[in-house]
Amino acid sequence: MHANDNAIGKIYADGEITIKLLERCLDRLAIAMERAPQGGEVYLPIFERLEAEIETKKASESTMARALRRVRR
């Protein structure tokens, strides 16, 4: 068995941190939490932070969309 047999995989970001990238990070973190020998609770603050970042980005995108709709009226 090699050290990488249980690897979850790397995530690469080319510049901007997007919602899609954050969602992939959450997916990978959830896998790590499931596999963690201590039960994964140690990762909860990171999981919650990623969720919060996603919500912030969604809200920002929604606000921008509303602003642009005003310009186009």
Beta strands, then each sheet from edge to edge (+ up, - down):
end
